[in-house]
């Protein structure tokens, strides 16, 4: 079966989102809930800052994430809350 490119991209995005959300649920909610992402004075101001923070937090909870896992959590957080341009 041939999958149109846009459809394949949606499938890949949903897989990334599911992976990022699952990793977040496993590791990140130990320290904070979703309100940290939606508060008016949030500290993250760019996608780059967000990725650095995700990697740092992963280290702090000894998540031992690979780069693709840091990317998945970062993408999920950005798509779900931050909406930074890439």
Buried (B, 14 or more C-beta within 10 A) or exposed (E): EEEEEEEEEEEEEEEBBEBBBBBBEEBBEEEEEEEEBEEEEEEBEEBEEBBBBBBEBBEEEEBEBEEEBBBBBBBBBBBBBBEBEE
